[in-house]
Structures are given as C-alpha cells and as structure tokens.
C-alpha cells in the first residue's frame, strides 16, 4: 500500500525551482547516456555484429557524449597481464597501439575497482603516468575500471590533453554509470557471440555431416554402383564448395579417364581421358600427391603447365582446385572443382574438398568395406537427426525430451531409458527423462550412488552385460529406482568441458548381453551432442537474462516517459496514477493492478487506480483496518503467493470493498521523506491462484516504484509552483487594473534560445538530416518554423504555413508518430508533399515527429526526416516524446517568467514615473515665477530622456505665434523665442491633441518637421522625435 504524497505548502522561489529542474534534467541525461550505450550494444547484437564492431559502436557513442575529449576503451587479459586498446580516439584521430602493460593509473583503478579523477598535470607526473606512443600527454582525466562478477576485464578512460580541471564530479558519476553499463552490456555481447559461434559451428557441422550422410546413403543403397556414388560426391562437392562444376578422374595406368561429372561447364567426351603428366595440373596433383589451387587459370605459366594451357582454351574454366584421391599412401585418382569466374576457394572449401576426395577414394577402392560403412552411416544419420532436433531447441527440458525420445527410438530393444542431471552442490541426481517399457515416469531426486556414481567420478562409460547381482554388490548398487532389476545395463557420462554433468543409461530387464560396443559408441556420441546442446542452452538462458534486464530498463524508461507526459499535461496526481497504472497493466501479466494511497493522519486508504479481470474499478476509500496498520508498520515490500486469504483472516476488521479477495499479492510502498504521512503503494494481485509472483516481478515493480516516487515528487513541486504562479497572476491582475496592459510583446531572445537548444540537441541526438520545430498560432492556425534544418543546413525565414502532412497529423491528433518506409501512398494518406530531393538515392524514407504540449494545449510539433528506411526506432520515438514534453514545460516556464518580468518591469517603471512626478511636484510647489517653472520642468525632462534637443512650446492664438519659453540643444541652452504658427511638429501635436513618436527623420519630415541640417548639408540631424500635448 502506498502513500499518497500531498504537497507541503512551503514557498519555493523561482531559483529553487530552476535548480531542481536542472538537477532532474542532469540525472535524466546521465540515464539517457547510459541507456544509449546499452542500446548501442543491443543494436549491435540484433545486427549480428562481432565484439570488435560493438566496441566500435560503444566507443563512438561515448565520444558523442564526451565530445571534445579523448576516449579509450581497453580490455585486460589477466593471463598475460596486458591491456589491449579496442577503441581509442583523440582529437578526431583513431589510434591502434599494440598491447601494453597497464601503467600506474591503470593498476591503481584495477586494484581498487573504483573510478579515479585526475585534474592536473602535476598529479599525473606524481603518479608516474605513462603516455601511449602517438598520443598527447593528458592534463586531466577520468579512469574507470570495467569489471564483471568482481573481475576486472578492462577500463574506460576519458582524457583531456589540453586543459586541467576539465572534468567535474558529475562527469565522474556519469563515467562510472557508463562503465557499469558497458561492463554488463559487453559481457552480454561476449556470451551472445559465443552462443552464435557455437550455433554456427553446429550448423556447419550438421550441413557437412548431412552431405556426408547423403553420400554414404547412396553408397549403402547401391554398394556396387560406383558411378552413382561418385555422381553424388560430385554434386555435393559442387553445392557445398559453391562451384560451377566438379570432375572426378581415376588413375588407369598412365591415363586419367573421367569417371564422374557434375555441372554445366564443358568436360571430356565419353571415352576421352587425360595424360598422367606433370604438364597437366590434374596429373601433377596425382603424381606429387598434393592439392593444387589455381586462382586464375588464364594466368598460369604456359611453360610450367603446357597441357593445361591448351585444355583451358577448350574448357574455358578460370578458378580450379585439384585434390588427389589417396588410399594407403597411393594416389588413385583426382577430384577437380571448377569455377567459370575468377573466384578463389576459401580454406573451408579446401578442407571440405579433402573430405570429398576421401569419400571418392573410398567409393572407388573400398567397396569391400561396404558393410562397415553402412553401419557407420546409420550411426551418423542418428547423430544428425538428434543434432537437428537439438539445433531447433534452446529450452533445457525440451533438449532432454528430444534426446530421450530419439534414444528410445534408436535403441528400441532397451526396455529402460533414463537421463539424469547431477547437482554438484547438493550431491543429488535429478531425473530429467525416465521411461520403462514404453511408459514415462516422474521420479524424485536421489543421492549419488552405485553405477552412476562410478561414471560421475571416473567420467568413463560403464557396460554390464552379465552377472548383474555380483556387479550390483561390487558397485554398491543395491537398489532399484522403480520397477524390476535389469539384466543388462549401459551408462555413459554427459561431459561439458572437464565436468561430468549427468548420466544417460539404457537397461534390458530380461536379456543378458543386450548391448554391443557400437551401442556404447553411439550412445556416447549422443551424450556428447546433448552436452553441447545443454551448454548452448545455458549460454542462451544467460543471454536471455541479460536481454530481459535490458528490456526491464526499457520498461522503466517507458514508465518515466509516460509519467513525464502526464506531468506536461497539467501534472495532476490523478493523471500520474492513471498513466502508471495503465503502464503496469501493459507490463505485468496480472489479473489485478491496483494503486492505493494511505492518509495516515485521516486513517483512510483509497484505491486510486484499480483494474481487475479486464474491468476498470471506481476509486473506493475505506477506514484503516488492523491489516492496514500492520502493512504500514512494515514499511517495506511484501509478497504473498497463494496464502494471502489466510494471512488477511488474522485481521477480523479487514474487508475487501471493491473486487475480489486476492490469493497472491505483491505490494511496494513509496514513502516520501517530504510527506511521510501519505504513502502510495503499487500492487499486483492474482485472484484465482494460478499466478506465482517471482523475484523478477518484485525487482521490476520496486524499480518502477522508485521511478514513480520521483514523478510524484515532481508533481508536488509543480503544484507548489502552480500556487506561486497563481499568486503572481493575481498580482498581475491587480496591476492590470491600475495600468493598462500593453498590446503585444516584443520578440524575446530567451524563447529562441530554447528553440535553438532543443533543435541542436535533436539534430545531434538523432543524426537528423532534415527537421523542423514549428509553433502554431492557434487563432490563425498557422505554423511558424522557429527552427528549420534542410539536408544538414540551417534555414532561416521559412514562410509560415497551415499545419499539414505528417507534422500536421501529429499536431492534430496530439500523439507522436513514427514512419519506417515512406511511400507515395503514405504521403497521400497523410497529405504530405515533401520527401526530400526527388530521386531514389536521396528520397527521405524514415520520419518521426511528436507534439509540443503544455497542459491541455498543443503548442506545436517537431518533425525529423532521414533518407534511410527503418532509421528511427521505438526507443528514438519515446526519447523524442520526452524531449518535446520537456520543451513544452520549458516554453510554458519561459512564458510565465516573461510575464512575471514584464509585470516587475512595469511596476519599476510606474515607481520611477511616480518618483519623477513627486520630484517635479515638489519643485513646482517651491516656484512662483512662471519661467522658473518652465526651466524646472524642462530640465527634468531633459535629464530623464537624455535627448539632444528638449523644448517646451505654446501657441499664442492672439499673436498666431509658437512661443518656446524653454529650449536646450545638445546640452546648451538655446534662445527662448517665437516663430509664426503654421507648419511643424508642434502644430501637429496642438491640432491633434495626441502625442506623436517618430523614430526616423523621414517619418518626421512626412509629418511636417522643419529640416535641421549642418551648414552645407541637406541631411536632417534629427533622427527621432517624441512630443506630447499640454
């Protein structure tokens, strides 16, 4: 049960709020950085990259995070005590130094297993730091070890060769976080790589063994039909060696007749043969009993191979490899594999050809071994079928089932088949597959003893075909697992590395001497195959575990994004409950998801969110029971699997007010230090008893609860901020009554700074080729492009348009959107007419966008384009949504800040005006002479406005004169005089009775101003004019 967090009413300044926002933003950036590194490894794994390529991905990602600094990633070989640079970048230059012994700094971090920050060159020299050849000496740096399971496997270095004190404690924390993430992610990549390598080896071996099996099958079907067998060899060699053509020759005296041919290239005619001479490549391979590989037949030396040069003109082949067929040290023929194009054969093909040559030699010369070969072919067929089944399964029990069923099928006379796994820690044998007389049994584990103990301890097979009673006494095997005692018994070990992992045994209950040596050999082969498969399954499970951890981190990030979106939409607590509850419902397979708030002062427990068996339940409040008191007192995670009703029965006053009583429940409380009287609890519940909550469920729910606690605290801070903002708005309303509000606001640089910051961040983060940020003027429904990027170049002054296309869809529907393969049909669907330059190479195929929201309003949208298909991922879209949500809050904060500043500026101006008025009024009160009053008012106006020219003028209607009792020009008093009333700015003001403002000489002239110019010039010296009527 969780506490509900009611915001306290303490006043928080704008500076405090800004500081808190910066702190949270910094923490999110650190988490995003760590997640970016993990995602780099995950993407590498998904793309099938090798470990070196994944180091490259991670190194480049970290270099972007620490732009401008040197970045190096090392691995450490404990056996050689040498470090190897897997990625090193300094000032844009890549370095690849040879392996080296770690210096003092490396040894120190590996010994302490803690990161180290060095801020000055003097510190480096004091520690005896070494400098890698070809790189610059570092002035400051951060050094973090990479370790897995408490074992140091490498290091991450971030250095600056130019500046001391280049790194902060926050950088140290970020590097530590990244090092931990890289350690786990690269270990996952290593395990995944080992699994892929093992699977590839098994797949290739299976393919090769299948081909061999096919050949042997043909030989078994027609042991006397050599031609059919050789044709099969030729076809298989051509297919597996990716050749155009295969020929097989047999030695017949001093000639080489062709006995088999497969492929479309020209070959010898029926009855035709080649001479067995060294001037022919095929002849030389037979005579010297060695393989000859010709990469381009057209370039062979004619004097060395004259017969082959003539033959090539006729047959037109280019790349050739000839393998002699050997038996008992004698060459009896040759296998010739040809390609029509210049394409040399690989080492794998060469190895395969040796195998095929051996098979061809067997087919030609060893028909007499037919029966033995037939038996071996049967064994190989069985092994292949088992390996094929194992290759399709990576679940442990499924492997036991597949092998057990196949053994029962192959050894049909065996009445008992069992496969047992040995647990070294408990010394118990665990039956994984037990079959007796066609019926499967489930048997409990038993202690290690008897025949199987001997096999486990020696690692060798054991065969008992007679004298069973004596053998049972000899091996202390005085008991039977189930059913009847056997008369024949065979057991083989399952070995992984040097460890015996279990035993496979066969038994015959009625017959002695039931098993042969070939049975032992075949059963051991199957056990070896099973052991490899089980180890692959173990590695797969480990990879799955690491991948699941990554998915759980992604789920946590999704929760954070959802909550932050709720925060940007008015940030009410109810919205947070709904967002988190819905996300929990998507993540967990649970019949009931419920979020409770407990008010400890009021002793009320409320179900803020409840979803049970597909139905949303209304919020319900109920007084505390003794059960609630008990859980509050626990103040920790609680788990009940199947026994919650029995536990709840102890508290007689407890009742379920909504839904049904759960049989299983897990609850994680969120307790705030700022508001300990309100607890919020996340719960997963199972009603029918079919669900058992695992440790993984508990860990993930606790992680999500931690994320939600941050969101709830943000909501509390936002509520406090809203209260302060409301007070500010109320004060603004009061000032508005006193002073008229100016219409319109001048362009503000702080808003553009926000646009540029978000635009540049999105450009760099998503490698945007083209993008824009648009703010929509809602009354006019016009999108203003405040940030516009076209093919990597900033564009300014992009004309406004109505929201349309992909961006218009995002704006209208208020939801983010990602498109992976834009087509003409997609453009028509969304009403878009822009896909970049109109050709196939440059056409934009990937797009994503997100709305910029503030409260219930959508302020605009962000749009990003890329030419490649499937460029943006769901993770990219979530991150973009997070950025735009933050941008919406930032724009709203900027608006509120500007509004507050405007009101403060107006207040200051009014205060200054009032001071001036008071000052003038005090002066006027002390003056009785009219000219003194003119002079006092004129000087004060001149002092305030710092104008070049200041004058006070009156219209003497009787004399039709303009009289200026006060006149100052450029700081010097002018002549107080008069002029005829007629045309001029004074007349404009007097006749209109309105103030005037001109900021250019042209505006003044057009209104009727007199030209005031220097001698010999016609340029008006008055550039600006302001006047008011008296």
Helices and strands as residue ranges (DSSP letters): E 2-3, H 14-46, H 51-65, E 70-77, E 82-90, E 93-94, H 104-112, E 116-118, H 121-126, E 140-148, E 151-160, H 169-221, H 226-240, E 245-252, E 255-263, E 273-275, H 281-287, E 292-294, G 297-299, H 306-315, E 319-327, E 330-339, H 347-365, G 367-369, H 370-391, H 396-410, E 416-423, E 428-436, E 439-440, E 446-447, H 450-458, E 462-464, H 468-474, E 488-496, E 499-508, H 517-568, H 573-587, E 592-599, E 604-612, E 615-617, E 621-623, H 626-634, E 638-640, H 644-648, E 664-671, E 678-686, H 695-738, H 749-765, E 770-777, E 782-790, E 793-794, H 805-813, E 817-819, H 824-830, E 846-854, E 857-866, H 874-925, H 930-945, E 949-956, E 961-969, E 972-973, E 978-980, H 985-992, E 996-998, H 1001-1007, E 1025-1027
